[in-house]
Amino acid sequence: MIRRVQQIGDKGSFIITLPKTWCEKNDIHQGSELVINDEIRERSVLITLPKNANNIEQLEIEIPFGSLTDQRMIGRSILGRYLDGYDIIKLTEIPDERKLEVRKSIKALILKLYVSRETEIIDKAIEIHVSKEIIPPLTVIDDLFIKAKEMISDAVLAFFDGDFELADNIIQRDEDADKLYFYIVRTLKKIFRDPMMSSEYFRHDEKTNFNLIDALDLRMIASYLENLADSAEELATATLDGIAIEKGKQQKDLSRTFDQLSRLLEGSYKSYQTSDQARSIIILDETKELNILIEKKFDNIPLPVKNTLSELVECIIDIADLVGEQ
């Protein structure tokens, strides 16, 4: 189809008319939104109808229980299908003697997934229905950042104070971090397969020019933050195991260092949010200088604490590096 570009007046907008029969065939009417993507290739644009989340065909898959190579890995198999974008996941042919075990595994897993409902086991099968709710990934990544940062701060506090109750709470909160991370991975996988879906997930965000490179950066940052949350869980577990540092100068120095890293983490993430390359360079330099001091000063500290320091430094540097590459 070739259409002629017209202009309203001498200084007005440019318009393109579309044939009525073609519009009717494609269910385009007055008020319909069209997506214009000019990043396909040079001097080319792609015009498409945005997909309505309520009208997108539901992807469904069945997993015969006997087909699992390791039947103890029920949760991992279901999680893989969830991340692959399936909306209805059905585990079938469940032996009677394994029903309770399966239900227990699935109930633990769905705490980490966005699901709308879960059916009872009927005829040796169980279904998991993924929620249709669309949450902008940029909102989710902000939530994941806040969650991971708070978990690290609380894990350090629990470790220094020997606070078992707070440490146990941190371990429970890791499920919330997993839930946010898995949602981002699932959403971005769907967008990578069908770039036009990005209009559904990002149209309400301020960053309206979001492209696949941005999506890849988002996927990497989500991974960094998930690792940070896992590190907080590791430190909390060490606290529950009775690992500790005596109160004194070393603990005060460590506390001060964690405060510095927390400030740098905040700055690194802010530089990502605002695409501030100058700020990211400053953050990189400060973090690398601080890391040299950390390696010299804290050589003989418990491994979980050392790992947490290392994970914080890596997260700050990795996020700032992404900003520098934009």
Secondary structure by P-SEA (a helix, b strand, c coil): cbbbbbbccccbbbbbbbbaaaaaaacccccbbbbbbccccccbbbbbcccccccccbbbbbbcccccccccaaaaaaaaaaaacccbbbbccccccaaaaaaaaaaaaaccccccccccccccbbbbbcccccccaaaaaaaaaaaaaaaaaaaaaaaaaccaaaaaaaaaaaaaaaaaaaaaaaaaaaaaaccccccccccccccccccaaaaaaaaaaaaaaaaaaaaaaaaaaaaaacccccccaaaaaaaaaaaaaaaaaaaaaaaaaaccaaaaaaaaaaaaaaaaaaaaccccccaaaaaaaaaaaaaaaaaaaaaaac
